[in-house]
Amino acid sequence: MVSLDDAVTAHIKKGSKEFEILVDPELALAYKRGEEINIADVLAVETIFENASRGDKIADSDLVSTFQTDDVLQIASVILKDGEIQLTKEQRKRFLEEKRRAVVTFIAQNGVNPQTMAPHPPQRIEIAMEEAKVNIDPMKSVDELVQITMKAIRPLLPIRFEEVSVAVRIPPLYAPKAYGDISGFGKILKNEWQGDGSWIAVVRIPAGMQTDFYALLNHITKGEAETKLIKDDAPAKK
């Protein structure tokens, strides 16, 4: 539960009355987006206020006449879903920057130039977003913002989401450790242990993460891994 010092106000107006609650700003935004969060964890205090800054509680009779219940959690849910969350200027700026970074990172890791199959650097994606005047709405999820951003920057930047398959051979000395690292990086389509203790596999990864994948292989095998990009006709993900 967030402290009162760190809480912000969420409110809704019904008729002539304001109904306010004090909430954790990050959890409140996530709850409003539809994420599965316990409403009790969002609240700084389980109270419905008429004016939260003054600590004026609203009468139970007003709650019942407006919401047909005096259950604080039920009413808080309505306020969060249908009302407004009052973020401070600093909070809004921080949330916007975090969302923007998340969108850029996701697109950079999953998107490629379809003409060359090479990933776009994050800076290039950021420039395209600025030119396209992409609006980052803190109330939207990263998935929603990625869809909006991709639609906006495609006229400016040749990009689409792709996956690629990479055949890998890991020498015996590094194979046991490499198996765990690689399986956590992408989807292993095929794999086989060889008689000499080496390990071969076909790994499916986001096309934009090829550079990171090869860097991982070089790190865990000291440059002794063998790789081959497998061309296929799999359709683009998005």
C-alpha beads as a LAMMPS data file, in Angstrom:
LAMMPS data file: protein, C-alpha beads

238 atoms
237 bonds

1 atom types
1 bond types

-500.0 500.0 xlo xhi
-500.0 500.0 ylo yhi
-500.0 500.0 zlo zhi

Masses

1 110.0

Atoms # bond

1 1 1 0.000 0.000 0.000
2 1 1 1.368 3.397 -1.033
3 1 1 2.015 6.018 1.645
4 1 1 -0.152 9.121 1.833
5 1 1 2.875 11.262 0.991
6 1 1 3.362 9.455 -2.334
7 1 1 -0.319 9.103 -3.236
8 1 1 -2.186 11.106 -5.873
9 1 1 -5.880 11.834 -6.203
10 1 1 -8.276 10.015 -8.519
11 1 1 -11.722 11.529 -8.804
12 1 1 -15.063 11.407 -10.552
13 1 1 -17.946 13.850 -10.616
14 1 1 -21.484 12.527 -10.230
15 1 1 -24.196 15.145 -10.297
16 1 1 -23.041 18.043 -8.166
17 1 1 -20.638 16.011 -6.021
18 1 1 -16.998 15.027 -6.372
19 1 1 -15.858 11.604 -5.183
20 1 1 -12.117 11.261 -4.559
21 1 1 -9.686 8.555 -3.506
22 1 1 -5.954 8.571 -2.766
23 1 1 -4.023 6.085 -4.885
24 1 1 -0.640 4.762 -5.925
25 1 1 -0.107 6.505 -9.297
26 1 1 1.572 3.587 -11.080
27 1 1 -0.854 0.946 -9.846
28 1 1 -3.808 3.239 -10.545
29 1 1 -2.737 3.687 -14.165
30 1 1 -2.223 -0.052 -14.552
31 1 1 -5.650 -0.767 -13.036
32 1 1 -7.264 1.778 -15.366
33 1 1 -5.625 0.017 -18.338
34 1 1 -7.314 -3.204 -17.284
35 1 1 -4.379 -5.043 -15.733
36 1 1 -5.224 -7.570 -13.038
37 1 1 -4.395 -5.706 -9.843
38 1 1 -5.993 -5.956 -6.419
39 1 1 -7.900 -2.717 -5.948
40 1 1 -6.975 -2.670 -2.248
41 1 1 -3.292 -2.451 -3.216
42 1 1 -3.984 0.660 -5.291
43 1 1 -5.507 2.655 -2.422
44 1 1 -3.448 4.624 0.090
45 1 1 -6.424 4.529 2.452
46 1 1 -9.797 2.800 2.076
47 1 1 -11.841 5.983 2.222
48 1 1 -13.964 7.923 -0.255
49 1 1 -13.468 11.669 0.126
50 1 1 -15.422 14.710 -0.904
51 1 1 -12.142 16.613 -0.800
52 1 1 -9.057 14.433 -0.313
53 1 1 -6.632 17.332 0.181
54 1 1 -8.621 18.521 3.200
55 1 1 -9.402 14.993 4.378
56 1 1 -13.162 15.576 4.102
57 1 1 -14.933 12.220 3.934
58 1 1 -18.141 11.938 1.966
59 1 1 -21.292 10.764 3.703
60 1 1 -22.268 7.101 3.369
61 1 1 -25.752 8.214 2.323
62 1 1 -24.252 10.042 -0.668
63 1 1 -22.323 6.924 -1.631
64 1 1 -25.413 4.735 -1.547
65 1 1 -27.605 7.199 -3.429
66 1 1 -24.967 7.618 -6.153
67 1 1 -23.366 4.168 -6.444
68 1 1 -26.081 2.010 -4.834
69 1 1 -23.465 0.766 -2.371
70 1 1 -21.180 2.080 0.355
71 1 1 -18.510 -0.540 -0.364
72 1 1 -15.283 1.458 -0.711
73 1 1 -13.521 -1.021 -2.997
74 1 1 -16.436 -1.226 -5.440
75 1 1 -16.726 2.546 -5.591
76 1 1 -12.952 2.976 -5.926
77 1 1 -13.034 0.632 -8.915
78 1 1 -15.646 2.820 -10.613
79 1 1 -13.642 5.977 -9.892
80 1 1 -10.476 4.491 -11.364
81 1 1 -12.124 3.072 -14.467
82 1 1 -14.425 5.976 -15.297
83 1 1 -12.788 8.934 -13.570
84 1 1 -9.496 10.806 -13.836
85 1 1 -6.137 10.289 -12.148
86 1 1 -4.377 13.517 -11.245
87 1 1 -0.684 12.985 -11.920
88 1 1 1.847 15.615 -10.939
89 1 1 3.856 17.223 -13.734
90 1 1 6.945 15.265 -12.684
91 1 1 5.054 11.965 -12.518
92 1 1 3.489 12.467 -15.928
93 1 1 6.879 13.341 -17.432
94 1 1 8.483 10.248 -15.877
95 1 1 5.670 7.919 -16.973
96 1 1 5.792 9.306 -20.512
97 1 1 9.546 8.800 -20.724
98 1 1 9.320 5.248 -19.355
99 1 1 6.570 4.394 -21.851
100 1 1 8.503 5.944 -24.736
101 1 1 11.638 3.958 -23.837
102 1 1 9.614 0.751 -23.591
103 1 1 8.052 1.347 -27.021
104 1 1 11.395 2.175 -28.648
105 1 1 13.073 -0.861 -27.060
106 1 1 10.321 -3.236 -28.180
107 1 1 10.358 -1.961 -31.763
108 1 1 14.164 -1.986 -31.928
109 1 1 14.270 -5.585 -30.696
110 1 1 11.516 -6.899 -32.950
111 1 1 11.547 -4.648 -36.007
112 1 1 13.812 -4.795 -39.039
113 1 1 14.219 -3.138 -42.406
114 1 1 12.427 -5.668 -44.675
115 1 1 14.759 -4.793 -47.549
116 1 1 17.935 -5.690 -45.681
117 1 1 16.594 -7.649 -42.670
118 1 1 18.847 -5.456 -40.526
119 1 1 17.513 -3.967 -37.283
120 1 1 16.974 -0.234 -36.915
121 1 1 18.997 1.475 -34.166
122 1 1 16.836 2.875 -31.343
123 1 1 17.921 6.423 -32.216
124 1 1 16.558 6.036 -35.748
125 1 1 13.227 4.849 -34.358
126 1 1 13.108 7.799 -31.938
127 1 1 13.751 10.253 -34.796
128 1 1 10.951 8.694 -36.856
129 1 1 8.609 8.948 -33.854
130 1 1 9.443 12.638 -33.475
131 1 1 8.901 13.301 -37.181
132 1 1 5.596 11.421 -37.096
133 1 1 4.604 13.318 -33.936
134 1 1 3.720 10.112 -32.083
135 1 1 1.732 10.863 -28.951
136 1 1 2.623 8.671 -25.961
137 1 1 -0.481 8.309 -23.827
138 1 1 0.405 7.094 -20.294
139 1 1 -3.068 5.578 -20.006
140 1 1 -2.386 3.131 -22.853
141 1 1 -0.472 -0.144 -22.585
142 1 1 2.893 -0.656 -24.290
143 1 1 1.254 -3.095 -26.751
144 1 1 -1.301 -0.457 -27.766
145 1 1 1.391 2.200 -28.104
146 1 1 3.577 -0.083 -30.229
147 1 1 0.692 -0.601 -32.662
148 1 1 0.025 3.143 -32.830
149 1 1 3.721 3.918 -33.273
150 1 1 4.288 1.327 -36.005
151 1 1 1.363 2.695 -38.005
152 1 1 2.715 6.233 -37.647
153 1 1 6.366 5.582 -38.559
154 1 1 5.922 3.108 -41.438
155 1 1 5.517 5.919 -44.019
156 1 1 8.861 7.328 -42.824
157 1 1 10.826 4.181 -42.059
158 1 1 10.820 0.798 -43.830
159 1 1 10.058 -1.481 -40.905
160 1 1 8.113 -4.560 -39.950
161 1 1 8.230 -7.172 -37.244
162 1 1 10.059 -10.349 -38.209
163 1 1 11.521 -13.431 -36.602
164 1 1 14.549 -15.300 -37.914
165 1 1 15.902 -18.778 -37.355
166 1 1 19.567 -19.219 -36.516
167 1 1 21.388 -22.553 -36.599
168 1 1 23.934 -22.768 -33.786
169 1 1 26.731 -25.177 -32.928
170 1 1 28.277 -24.886 -29.457
171 1 1 31.598 -26.679 -28.710
172 1 1 31.577 -29.296 -25.898
173 1 1 33.416 -27.073 -23.402
174 1 1 30.636 -24.476 -23.407
175 1 1 27.585 -26.518 -24.350
176 1 1 26.072 -27.190 -20.871
177 1 1 26.037 -23.510 -19.881
178 1 1 25.075 -22.313 -23.363
179 1 1 21.930 -24.432 -23.407
180 1 1 20.408 -22.542 -20.489
181 1 1 21.421 -19.092 -21.757
182 1 1 20.146 -19.696 -25.283
183 1 1 16.861 -21.275 -24.224
184 1 1 16.144 -18.122 -22.234
185 1 1 16.897 -15.899 -25.227
186 1 1 14.654 -17.404 -27.893
187 1 1 12.500 -20.356 -28.877
188 1 1 14.470 -23.529 -29.563
189 1 1 12.895 -25.214 -32.588
190 1 1 15.322 -28.131 -32.828
191 1 1 18.269 -29.281 -30.771
192 1 1 20.552 -32.285 -30.560
193 1 1 23.543 -33.326 -28.497
194 1 1 26.403 -34.667 -30.592
195 1 1 28.643 -37.586 -29.802
196 1 1 31.590 -35.290 -29.099
197 1 1 29.597 -33.367 -26.488
198 1 1 28.816 -30.392 -28.691
199 1 1 25.283 -29.053 -28.971
200 1 1 23.505 -27.969 -32.139
201 1 1 20.203 -26.144 -32.284
202 1 1 17.916 -24.018 -34.388
203 1 1 16.757 -20.981 -32.433
204 1 1 13.914 -18.638 -33.380
205 1 1 14.514 -15.038 -32.258
206 1 1 13.171 -11.542 -33.020
207 1 1 15.057 -10.315 -36.076
208 1 1 16.011 -7.087 -34.361
209 1 1 17.870 -8.999 -31.638
210 1 1 20.365 -10.746 -33.904
211 1 1 23.241 -8.515 -32.810
212 1 1 22.509 -9.188 -29.142
213 1 1 22.158 -12.917 -29.812
214 1 1 25.517 -13.168 -31.570
215 1 1 27.120 -11.115 -28.806
216 1 1 25.729 -13.564 -26.246
217 1 1 27.123 -16.539 -28.168
218 1 1 30.550 -14.915 -28.500
219 1 1 30.579 -14.147 -24.793
220 1 1 29.690 -17.621 -23.535
221 1 1 31.878 -19.488 -26.055
222 1 1 34.770 -17.019 -26.317
223 1 1 34.009 -16.642 -30.025
224 1 1 34.010 -20.375 -30.799
225 1 1 30.299 -20.768 -31.592
226 1 1 29.295 -21.479 -35.179
227 1 1 26.133 -19.865 -36.531
228 1 1 24.172 -19.756 -39.757
229 1 1 21.131 -17.622 -40.543
230 1 1 18.406 -19.828 -41.978
231 1 1 16.294 -18.135 -44.621
232 1 1 12.648 -19.049 -44.590
233 1 1 9.355 -17.791 -45.907
234 1 1 7.637 -17.335 -42.552
235 1 1 5.194 -14.433 -42.665
236 1 1 5.867 -11.268 -40.745
237 1 1 4.438 -11.190 -37.236
238 1 1 2.941 -7.702 -37.647

Bonds

1 1 1 2
2 1 2 3
3 1 3 4
4 1 4 5
5 1 5 6
6 1 6 7
7 1 7 8
8 1 8 9
9 1 9 10
10 1 10 11
11 1 11 12
12 1 12 13
13 1 13 14
14 1 14 15
15 1 15 16
16 1 16 17
17 1 17 18
18 1 18 19
19 1 19 20
20 1 20 21
21 1 21 22
22 1 22 23
23 1 23 24
24 1 24 25
25 1 25 26
26 1 26 27
27 1 27 28
28 1 28 29
29 1 29 30
30 1 30 31
31 1 31 32
32 1 32 33
33 1 33 34
34 1 34 35
35 1 35 36
36 1 36 37
37 1 37 38
38 1 38 39
39 1 39 40
40 1 40 41
41 1 41 42
42 1 42 43
43 1 43 44
44 1 44 45
45 1 45 46
46 1 46 47
47 1 47 48
48 1 48 49
49 1 49 50
50 1 50 51
51 1 51 52
52 1 52 53
53 1 53 54
54 1 54 55
55 1 55 56
56 1 56 57
57 1 57 58
58 1 58 59
59 1 59 60
60 1 60 61
61 1 61 62
62 1 62 63
63 1 63 64
64 1 64 65
65 1 65 66
66 1 66 67
67 1 67 68
68 1 68 69
69 1 69 70
70 1 70 71
71 1 71 72
72 1 72 73
73 1 73 74
74 1 74 75
75 1 75 76
76 1 76 77
77 1 77 78
78 1 78 79
79 1 79 80
80 1 80 81
81 1 81 82
82 1 82 83
83 1 83 84
84 1 84 85
85 1 85 86
86 1 86 87
87 1 87 88
88 1 88 89
89 1 89 90
90 1 90 91
91 1 91 92
92 1 92 93
93 1 93 94
94 1 94 95
95 1 95 96
96 1 96 97
97 1 97 98
98 1 98 99
99 1 99 100
100 1 100 101
101 1 101 102
102 1 102 103
103 1 103 104
104 1 104 105
105 1 105 106
106 1 106 107
107 1 107 108
108 1 108 109
109 1 109 110
110 1 110 111
111 1 111 112
112 1 112 113
113 1 113 114
114 1 114 115
115 1 115 116
116 1 116 117
117 1 117 118
118 1 118 119
119 1 119 120
120 1 120 121
121 1 121 122
122 1 122 123
123 1 123 124
124 1 124 125
125 1 125 126
126 1 126 127
127 1 127 128
128 1 128 129
129 1 129 130
130 1 130 131
131 1 131 132
132 1 132 133
133 1 133 134
134 1 134 135
135 1 135 136
136 1 136 137
137 1 137 138
138 1 138 139
139 1 139 140
140 1 140 141
141 1 141 142
142 1 142 143
143 1 143 144
144 1 144 145
145 1 145 146
146 1 146 147
147 1 147 148
148 1 148 149
149 1 149 150
150 1 150 151
151 1 151 152
152 1 152 153
153 1 153 154
154 1 154 155
155 1 155 156
156 1 156 157
157 1 157 158
158 1 158 159
159 1 159 160
160 1 160 161
161 1 161 162
162 1 162 163
163 1 163 164
164 1 164 165
165 1 165 166
166 1 166 167
167 1 167 168
168 1 168 169
169 1 169 170
170 1 170 171
171 1 171 172
172 1 172 173
173 1 173 174
174 1 174 175
175 1 175 176
176 1 176 177
177 1 177 178
178 1 178 179
179 1 179 180
180 1 180 181
181 1 181 182
182 1 182 183
183 1 183 184
184 1 184 185
185 1 185 186
186 1 186 187
187 1 187 188
188 1 188 189
189 1 189 190
190 1 190 191
191 1 191 192
192 1 192 193
193 1 193 194
194 1 194 195
195 1 195 196
196 1 196 197
197 1 197 198
198 1 198 199
199 1 199 200
200 1 200 201
201 1 201 202
202 1 202 203
203 1 203 204
204 1 204 205
205 1 205 206
206 1 206 207
207 1 207 208
208 1 208 209
209 1 209 210
210 1 210 211
211 1 211 212
212 1 212 213
213 1 213 214
214 1 214 215
215 1 215 216
216 1 216 217
217 1 217 218
218 1 218 219
219 1 219 220
220 1 220 221
221 1 221 222
222 1 222 223
223 1 223 224
224 1 224 225
225 1 225 226
226 1 226 227
227 1 227 228
228 1 228 229
229 1 229 230
230 1 230 231
231 1 231 232
232 1 232 233
233 1 233 234
234 1 234 235
235 1 235 236
236 1 236 237
237 1 237 238
